[in-house]
Amino acid sequence: MKKIIVTLILTIVFVSLGFSQPPPPNPQPIPIDGGLLFLLLSGIFLGGKEVYMHEKKNKK
């Protein structure tokens, strides 16, 4: 029972310390262009491969 109470108190303390920090000055936007393009191309490639393998399996 003591472990639960200690864990609860420590969690509340650390969460309150995290929220009490001021935000950083002038946050820079995160560029997602390259990662988004890579994700789109890899999805197209994997989808095409799955369709090709499915068609190849069904023809036999």
N, CA, C and O atoms as CSV, one atom per row, in Angstrom:
chain,resi,resn,atom,element,x,y,z
A,1,MET,N,N,0.820,-1.186,0.000
A,1,MET,CA,C,0.000,0.000,0.000
A,1,MET,C,C,0.868,1.256,0.000
A,1,MET,O,O,0.533,2.252,-0.641
A,2,LYS,N,N,2.002,1.198,0.735
A,2,LYS,CA,C,2.896,2.350,0.796
A,2,LYS,C,C,3.524,2.627,-0.568
A,2,LYS,O,O,3.743,3.782,-0.936
A,3,LYS,N,N,3.814,1.551,-1.322
A,3,LYS,CA,C,4.422,1.735,-2.635
A,3,LYS,C,C,3.475,2.468,-3.578
A,3,LYS,O,O,3.907,3.297,-4.379
A,4,ILE,N,N,2.203,2.167,-3.483
A,4,ILE,CA,C,1.220,2.818,-4.345
A,4,ILE,C,C,1.119,4.306,-4.010
A,4,ILE,O,O,1.056,5.141,-4.912
A,5,ILE,N,N,1.103,4.636,-2.731
A,5,ILE,CA,C,1.005,6.029,-2.309
A,5,ILE,C,C,2.255,6.804,-2.723
A,5,ILE,O,O,2.152,7.926,-3.218
A,6,VAL,N,N,3.432,6.213,-2.524
A,6,VAL,CA,C,4.681,6.869,-2.899
A,6,VAL,C,C,4.732,7.065,-4.413
A,6,VAL,O,O,5.132,8.128,-4.886
A,7,THR,N,N,4.336,6.060,-5.163
A,7,THR,CA,C,4.324,6.171,-6.610
A,7,THR,C,C,3.361,7.254,-7.076
A,7,THR,O,O,3.687,8.020,-7.983
A,8,LEU,N,N,2.195,7.327,-6.476
A,8,LEU,CA,C,1.214,8.349,-6.821
A,8,LEU,C,C,1.741,9.748,-6.519
A,8,LEU,O,O,1.582,10.658,-7.333
A,9,ILE,N,N,2.358,9.926,-5.374
A,9,ILE,CA,C,2.901,11.234,-5.007
A,9,ILE,C,C,4.026,11.637,-5.945
A,9,ILE,O,O,4.067,12.779,-6.404
A,10,LEU,N,N,4.945,10.716,-6.239
A,10,LEU,CA,C,6.042,11.032,-7.153
A,10,LEU,C,C,5.528,11.356,-8.561
A,10,LEU,O,O,6.054,12.250,-9.223
A,11,THR,N,N,4.521,10.641,-9.008
A,11,THR,CA,C,3.952,10.912,-10.319
A,11,THR,C,C,3.343,12.308,-10.368
A,11,THR,O,O,3.554,13.040,-11.335
A,12,ILE,N,N,2.599,12.678,-9.349
A,12,ILE,CA,C,1.994,14.009,-9.296
A,12,ILE,C,C,3.068,15.093,-9.265
A,12,ILE,O,O,2.934,16.115,-9.938
A,13,VAL,N,N,4.131,14.880,-8.493
A,13,VAL,CA,C,5.208,15.871,-8.397
A,13,VAL,C,C,5.897,16.041,-9.745
A,13,VAL,O,O,6.102,17.171,-10.188
A,14,PHE,N,N,6.257,14.948,-10.404
A,14,PHE,CA,C,6.974,15.053,-11.672
A,14,PHE,C,C,6.108,15.618,-12.785
A,14,PHE,O,O,6.599,16.364,-13.632
A,15,VAL,N,N,4.829,15.274,-12.795
A,15,VAL,CA,C,3.929,15.823,-13.807
A,15,VAL,C,C,3.744,17.318,-13.587
A,15,VAL,O,O,3.735,18.086,-14.550
A,16,SER,N,N,3.597,17.741,-12.344
A,16,SER,CA,C,3.420,19.169,-12.076
A,16,SER,C,C,4.684,19.953,-12.415
A,16,SER,O,O,4.593,21.092,-12.873
A,17,LEU,N,N,5.870,19.363,-12.199
A,17,LEU,CA,C,7.111,20.034,-12.591
A,17,LEU,C,C,7.213,20.154,-14.103
A,17,LEU,O,O,7.706,21.160,-14.613
A,18,GLY,N,N,6.760,19.153,-14.814
A,18,GLY,CA,C,6.805,19.201,-16.275
A,18,GLY,C,C,5.878,20.248,-16.849
A,18,GLY,O,O,6.222,20.904,-17.833
A,19,PHE,N,N,4.704,20.419,-16.254
A,19,PHE,CA,C,3.763,21.412,-16.751
A,19,PHE,C,C,4.107,22.823,-16.294
A,19,PHE,O,O,3.618,23.788,-16.881
A,20,SER,N,N,4.932,22.968,-15.266
A,20,SER,CA,C,5.234,24.297,-14.758
A,20,SER,C,C,6.339,24.986,-15.554
A,20,SER,O,O,6.587,26.173,-15.344
A,21,GLN,N,N,7.005,24.276,-16.457
A,21,GLN,CA,C,8.076,24.872,-17.240
A,21,GLN,C,C,7.497,25.776,-18.324
A,21,GLN,O,O,6.500,25.417,-18.952
A,22,PRO,N,N,8.100,26.937,-18.556
A,22,PRO,CA,C,7.607,27.814,-19.626
A,22,PRO,C,C,7.966,27.232,-20.993
A,22,PRO,O,O,8.940,26.489,-21.112
A,23,PRO,N,N,7.198,27.558,-22.010
A,23,PRO,CA,C,7.522,27.042,-23.344
A,23,PRO,C,C,8.808,27.691,-23.871
A,23,PRO,O,O,9.143,28.804,-23.467
A,24,PRO,N,N,9.524,27.013,-24.763
A,24,PRO,CA,C,10.762,27.588,-25.301
A,24,PRO,C,C,10.443,28.809,-26.166
A,24,PRO,O,O,9.382,28.864,-26.788
A,25,PRO,N,N,11.343,29.779,-26.209
A,25,PRO,CA,C,11.093,30.961,-27.029
A,25,PRO,C,C,11.218,30.636,-28.517
A,25,PRO,O,O,12.121,29.906,-28.927
A,26,ASN,N,N,10.313,31.179,-29.313
A,26,ASN,CA,C,10.300,30.995,-30.771
A,26,ASN,C,C,10.463,29.533,-31.191
A,26,ASN,O,O,11.501,29.174,-31.746
A,27,PRO,N,N,9.481,28.697,-30.943
A,27,PRO,CA,C,9.620,27.303,-31.390
A,27,PRO,C,C,9.636,27.226,-32.919
A,27,PRO,O,O,8.813,27.843,-33.595
A,28,GLN,N,N,10.568,26.473,-33.434
A,28,GLN,CA,C,10.714,26.332,-34.886
A,28,GLN,C,C,9.752,25.271,-35.391
A,28,GLN,O,O,9.602,24.227,-34.756
A,29,PRO,N,N,9.098,25.514,-36.517
A,29,PRO,CA,C,8.212,24.481,-37.074
A,29,PRO,C,C,9.020,23.283,-37.559
A,29,PRO,O,O,10.156,23.434,-38.008
A,30,ILE,N,N,8.439,22.112,-37.470
A,30,ILE,CA,C,9.122,20.885,-37.865
A,30,ILE,C,C,8.776,20.578,-39.319
A,30,ILE,O,O,7.601,20.427,-39.653
A,31,PRO,N,N,9.785,20.483,-40.190
A,31,PRO,CA,C,9.487,20.163,-41.584
A,31,PRO,C,C,9.127,18.682,-41.736
A,31,PRO,O,O,9.845,17.816,-41.236
A,32,ILE,N,N,8.030,18.390,-42.417
A,32,ILE,CA,C,7.616,17.000,-42.602
A,32,ILE,C,C,7.561,16.621,-44.070
A,32,ILE,O,O,7.077,15.541,-44.409
A,33,ASP,N,N,8.054,17.499,-44.956
A,33,ASP,CA,C,7.932,17.249,-46.385
A,33,ASP,C,C,8.664,15.989,-46.817
A,33,ASP,O,O,8.072,15.139,-47.481
A,34,GLY,N,N,9.934,15.845,-46.459
A,34,GLY,CA,C,10.710,14.695,-46.893
A,34,GLY,C,C,10.196,13.393,-46.309
A,34,GLY,O,O,10.106,12.388,-47.014
A,35,GLY,N,N,9.862,13.403,-45.047
A,35,GLY,CA,C,9.361,12.199,-44.395
A,35,GLY,C,C,8.009,11.788,-44.934
A,35,GLY,O,O,7.729,10.597,-45.073
A,36,LEU,N,N,7.162,12.769,-45.242
A,36,LEU,CA,C,5.842,12.480,-45.779
A,36,LEU,C,C,5.946,11.887,-47.181
A,36,LEU,O,O,5.210,10.963,-47.527
A,37,LEU,N,N,6.864,12.423,-47.984
A,37,LEU,CA,C,7.065,11.885,-49.333
A,37,LEU,C,C,7.593,10.452,-49.266
A,37,LEU,O,O,7.141,9.593,-50.024
A,38,PHE,N,N,8.543,10.186,-48.369
A,38,PHE,CA,C,9.077,8.839,-48.206
A,38,PHE,C,C,7.987,7.872,-47.765
A,38,PHE,O,O,7.915,6.752,-48.271
A,39,LEU,N,N,7.143,8.286,-46.834
A,39,LEU,CA,C,6.064,7.440,-46.358
A,39,LEU,C,C,5.078,7.120,-47.488
A,39,LEU,O,O,4.635,5.979,-47.621
A,40,LEU,N,N,4.739,8.110,-48.286
A,40,LEU,CA,C,3.819,7.905,-49.397
A,40,LEU,C,C,4.415,6.952,-50.433
A,40,LEU,O,O,3.734,6.031,-50.886
A,41,LEU,N,N,5.668,7.161,-50.810
A,41,LEU,CA,C,6.298,6.298,-51.816
A,41,LEU,C,C,6.477,4.868,-51.313
A,41,LEU,O,O,6.285,3.917,-52.071
A,42,SER,N,N,6.840,4.709,-50.051
A,42,SER,CA,C,6.998,3.351,-49.533
A,42,SER,C,C,5.644,2.643,-49.443
A,42,SER,O,O,5.575,1.432,-49.655
A,43,GLY,N,N,4.571,3.370,-49.134
A,43,GLY,CA,C,3.235,2.770,-49.112
A,43,GLY,C,C,2.794,2.332,-50.497
A,43,GLY,O,O,2.206,1.263,-50.659
A,44,ILE,N,N,3.077,3.157,-51.494
A,44,ILE,CA,C,2.738,2.785,-52.876
A,44,ILE,C,C,3.532,1.561,-53.306
A,44,ILE,O,O,2.985,0.647,-53.923
A,45,PHE,N,N,4.816,1.540,-52.983
A,45,PHE,CA,C,5.657,0.406,-53.358
A,45,PHE,C,C,5.189,-0.884,-52.692
A,45,PHE,O,O,5.058,-1.911,-53.357
A,46,LEU,N,N,4.938,-0.840,-51.396
A,46,LEU,CA,C,4.513,-2.050,-50.688
A,46,LEU,C,C,3.125,-2.502,-51.131
A,46,LEU,O,O,2.870,-3.702,-51.239
A,47,GLY,N,N,2.232,-1.558,-51.387
A,47,GLY,CA,C,0.906,-1.908,-51.881
A,47,GLY,C,C,0.971,-2.562,-53.245
A,47,GLY,O,O,0.282,-3.550,-53.499
A,48,GLY,N,N,1.802,-2.011,-54.128
A,48,GLY,CA,C,1.977,-2.608,-55.453
A,48,GLY,C,C,2.575,-3.996,-55.385
A,48,GLY,O,O,2.182,-4.884,-56.142
A,49,LYS,N,N,3.517,-4.188,-54.487
A,49,LYS,CA,C,4.123,-5.507,-54.320
A,49,LYS,C,C,3.089,-6.517,-53.841
A,49,LYS,O,O,3.047,-7.644,-54.335
A,50,GLU,N,N,2.251,-6.122,-52.877
A,50,GLU,CA,C,1.216,-7.028,-52.368
A,50,GLU,C,C,0.210,-7.395,-53.459
A,50,GLU,O,O,-0.193,-8.553,-53.567
A,51,VAL,N,N,-0.194,-6.419,-54.261
A,51,VAL,CA,C,-1.134,-6.695,-55.350
A,51,VAL,C,C,-0.494,-7.641,-56.360
A,51,VAL,O,O,-1.132,-8.586,-56.825
A,52,TYR,N,N,0.777,-7.384,-56.701
A,52,TYR,CA,C,1.481,-8.244,-57.650
A,52,TYR,C,C,1.597,-9.678,-57.129
A,52,TYR,O,O,1.356,-10.629,-57.872
A,53,MET,N,N,1.966,-9.837,-55.848
A,53,MET,CA,C,2.112,-11.178,-55.284
A,53,MET,C,C,0.755,-11.880,-55.198
A,53,MET,O,O,0.678,-13.092,-55.398
A,54,HIS,N,N,-0.310,-11.142,-54.904
A,54,HIS,CA,C,-1.649,-11.729,-54.835
A,54,HIS,C,C,-2.101,-12.203,-56.213
A,54,HIS,O,O,-2.656,-13.294,-56.347
A,55,GLU,N,N,-1.863,-11.384,-57.235
A,55,GLU,CA,C,-2.241,-11.771,-58.595
A,55,GLU,C,C,-1.410,-12.962,-59.068
A,55,GLU,O,O,-1.931,-13.860,-59.730
A,56,LYS,N,N,-0.137,-12.972,-58.733
A,56,LYS,CA,C,0.743,-14.072,-59.142
A,56,LYS,C,C,0.310,-15.381,-58.473
A,56,LYS,O,O,0.366,-16.443,-59.094
A,57,LYS,N,N,-0.119,-15.307,-57.217
A,57,LYS,CA,C,-0.558,-16.501,-56.490
A,57,LYS,C,C,-1.875,-17.031,-57.058
A,57,LYS,O,O,-2.057,-18.245,-57.156
A,58,ASN,N,N,-2.793,-16.143,-57.430
A,58,ASN,CA,C,-4.084,-16.564,-57.941
A,58,ASN,C,C,-4.032,-17.146,-59.350
A,58,ASN,O,O,-4.916,-17.919,-59.720
A,59,LYS,N,N,-3.019,-16.798,-60.148
A,59,LYS,CA,C,-2.905,-17.296,-61.518
A,59,LYS,C,C,-2.444,-18.762,-61.552
A,59,LYS,O,O,-2.703,-19.467,-62.528
A,60,LYS,N,N,-1.780,-19.211,-60.517
A,60,LYS,CA,C,-1.264,-20.588,-60.502
A,60,LYS,C,C,-2.324,-21.579,-60.194
A,60,LYS,O,O,-2.053,-22.779,-60.143
